[in-house]
């Protein structure tokens, strides 16, 4: 879409999309692979184990993809052209990551066989902090959900405090720093907006 000019993206946007794709695709690959390994311990047939793994991992992968895509599409409301095009670019990239992890990856895992998953007897590991947090959230999901909504609403209530101009350069620097002194020298010799346009 970028080559014919339908979605004009620059090099910086391409770099950001690339980093997000690498992170998301790694996450989306680990989840089906781990679930496939668990299913193989329950049933020996690899095809049936993969079918069960796909059914189990499709909802979280699609939910994660939809969350990221919807969040990034809010960038289309930005005043900056680079951010306006970044939203659809990331949304399309996330959809591609999800589709590959739910179609191509299972096929590859079935083709390479069980040796790629390094099947071994699972060892008992001590319960970690994340497991404890996950279990605590699982016991009270509605309370956690309500708390998250309240925190998001509080953050959204602060949105009117943001300015389009951002923080002026002389306020972003520490008061007695050489950078602040250099900024004052620039302000004396150049018109406003030249040092920090």
C-alpha angles and dihedrals in degrees: 000000000000096000097060089044099252091121110026108203128169131216094270092054090048090053093050092047090049093053092047092048092051092050097044095043091050090051093045090050097049094052098057092039093053092045091049089053091052092049092050089058088057101041126022098213106096095204093053091044090053092048090053091046092051092050090051098045101040096079096052093042092049092044091051091047093049092048094052093042094050092045092050093046088065085073088074086077091060122112092224115088093214091057092044091059094040092067097060091038093056092042091054091045092051091050089052091049092052094047092050093048092050098043115018099034095053090050091051092048090053092047098049092047134218095308090075091062092052094225113211138154107283113242124219110250126189116264111267132213093259091054091052092049091048092050091049091051090047091057094053108023096152094052091049091046091051091048091051091050090051092050092048091049090050090051091048090050088061092055094095089061091066118095129207092228094058123205115333114243094243090056094047093058124077111260101244100031124122088240090060091049090050090051090054090051090052091048091055094052104034133049121259115285096025097097093041109018 
